[in-house]
């Protein structure tokens, strides 16, 4: 299969370039992608892209709800940077990193610090706290009354 050979070729090239055991183990784990049919890979990639676009729309809608005038494209790349920054494992759930990133990045577009801070808290509440609470309610129901599935 052509797609499997291409993926395996790329993975073997990475293994030859990097002699680190951790990198090599990571590449071996990625080799499982080579066994995945191309159509399944395209479906997974498409679903991932759709999810990211929907998240950008959520961030843009929240931005408009607090009457901040930033374009959809701008909030898209700002969101990407903030998500990457909050992945740095130095805080709980990105607290502080998210707020600082929004203040810094939105400040370059004329958004004052208090508005950027408020927006970051709104984003955290809508994208993390509310879904977490809803999931917690479902889990507590299952714990108290037994699983319904």
N, C-alpha and C positions, 0 to 999 in steps of 0.2 A: 504494500500500500504506500503510495507516494507521500501522503501526509505523515504517516508514521516514520518513514525513513528521514524526512526532512526534520522532524522534531528530534529524532534520535541523533542525527548529524549535528544539530545545534547543541544538544546537551553534551555530546562527546567533545565538541570544540571547547565548551566552557570548562569541562573537566581537565582538558589539556592546558588551558590558559591559567587556571587557578589550582594551586597545589594544596589548598587548605582542606583539611578533613571535613570541617563544617560545611564549606561550600560544596564539596563533593557529595556529602550526605544530602544536602538540600537539592542538588541536581538529580540525584538518584530518586528522591521523592517526587520530583517533577516529572521523572520519566514515565510515571503513570499516565500523564497527559498524552503520551505517545500511543497509549493503548485505547484512548477515548476516540470514538468515531468523530470525524470532522463535523458532521451535522450536529452532534451533541455539544461539541465545543462551541460551535456558532450559536446554538441556542443559549448556552450558559453565558457567553459573552454578550449576547443581545439582552438577556434579562438583567445582567449587571449594568449595562449602559442605560437601560430603561429606569432601573432603580436610581442611578446617579442623577439622571435628568429630573426624575420626580422629586428627589431631595433638593435639587437646586430650585425647583419651582416652590417647594415648601419654604425654603430660606427667603426667596424673593417675595412670597406672599406675606411672610412675617415682617419683612422689611417694609413693605407697603402698609402693613397694619399699624406700624409706628410712624408712618408718614416720612420715611427716609427716601430720598430720591436717588437711588443707585440703579444702574441698568441690570438687566437679567444676566448678561454676559459677565459684567463686573462681579456681581455677587456669586456667580458660578466659580470664578477663579479664586475669589476671596474665600469661599467655602472650602475649596480644595486645599488651600494653604492652611486654613484653620484646622481642618480635619487631620492633616498631616502633622501639624504642630501638637495637637492634643494627643497624638499617639506616642509622644515622647513619654516614657514611663517615669515621670518625676512628680506626678500629682495624682490625686484621686479623681478619676473621670475627667481629666483635663482641666480641672478647676484652676483658675488663674491664668493658665496658658491660653485658654479660649478667650477669656475677657481681654487679656493683654493683646492678643493677636487681632481681635476685632477693633480694639481702640487704635492700634497702630495702623492697620490696613484701611479701615473706614475713615480714619483721620486724614489720610491722603486725598480723600474725596470730599473733604469739608464737613464730615460728621463730627460733632463735638464728642468729647470723652464720655459724658454722662449718657448721651443717646446711644453711643456704641456699646457702653456697658449694659444699659437696659436691654438693648437688642440681644446681646450675648446671653443674658439671663433668660430672655424669652425663648431663644433658640434652644438653650439647655432644657428648659421646662417642657417645651413642646416635643423635642426630639428624643429626650432621654428620660425625664422624670415621669411624664404622663404615660408613655408606653410601659415603663417599668412598673408603675402603680397598677395599670390594667393587667399586666402579666402576673403581678403579685396577687391580685384579686382572684384570677383564674386558678393559680396554684393553691391559694389558701382554700378555695372552694373544693378543689380536688383533695386536699389534705383532710378537710373536715368531713366531707361527704363521700369520699371515694371517687375514683376516676370514672368519668362517664364515657370514656372511649375504649 
